[in-house]
């Protein structure tokens, strides 16, 4: 059974930086697409960024482009989300997820880590 565990969330002031980590266990996910999603209070869960297996192909949502960077360390079975220049609207619960490259559905999800950006 695959487990994804996020960490690194918390309270940060606007303009500050934070790095989220997502550690996978139960299976090597080096061939999987890994994604970060977020869900703000009262809103739907949206994709923030995704990274393909080799790490060279990434997607970053326009709302965070230039401020957030996704990366992965396949040797550690871990994916990261580096966030800088945080804004209050970045406040949300952040989730990591994994999917096979031949499917568009994320099959595995973490429990989420809350991030609060104070102004």
Long-range contacts (C-beta under 8 A, 24 or more apart in sequence): 1-26, 2-26, 2-27, 2-29, 2-98, 2-107, 2-108, 3-108, 3-110, 4-96, 4-97, 4-98, 4-108, 4-109, 4-110, 5-110, 5-111, 6-94, 6-95, 6-96, 6-110, 6-111, 6-112, 6-113, 7-113, 8-113, 9-93, 9-94, 9-113, 9-114, 9-115, 10-114, 10-115, 10-116, 11-116, 11-117, 11-118, 12-86, 12-115, 12-116, 12-117, 12-118, 13-86, 13-117, 13-118, 14-86, 14-87, 14-88, 14-117, 14-118, 14-119, 15-85, 15-86, 16-84, 16-86, 16-117, 17-82, 17-83, 17-84, 17-85, 17-86, 18-83, 18-86, 18-115, 19-80, 19-81, 19-82, 19-83, 20-80, 20-81, 20-83, 20-94, 20-96, 20-113, 20-115, 21-78, 21-79, 21-80, 22-78, 22-79, 22-80, 22-81, 22-96, 22-110, 23-76, 23-77, 23-78, 24-77, 24-78, 24-79, 24-98, 24-108, 25-77, 28-74, 28-77, 29-74, 29-77, 29-98, 29-108, 30-74, 30-77, 31-100, 31-101, 32-98, 32-99, 32-100, 32-101, 33-98, 33-99, 33-100, 33-101, 34-70, 34-72, 34-79, 34-96, 34-97, 34-98, 35-96, 35-97, 35-98, 35-99, 35-106, 36-68, 36-70, 36-79, 36-81, 36-94, 36-95, 36-96, 36-97, 37-94, 37-95, 37-96, 37-97, 38-90, 38-92, 38-93, 38-94, 38-95, 38-115, 39-92, 39-93, 39-95, 39-112, 40-89, 40-91, 40-92, 41-91, 41-92, 43-92, 45-95, 48-81, 48-94, 49-81, 51-79, 52-101, 53-101, 64-90, 83-115, 86-117, 87-117, 88-117, 88-118, 88-119, 89-117, 90-115, 90-117, 91-115, 91-116, 91-117
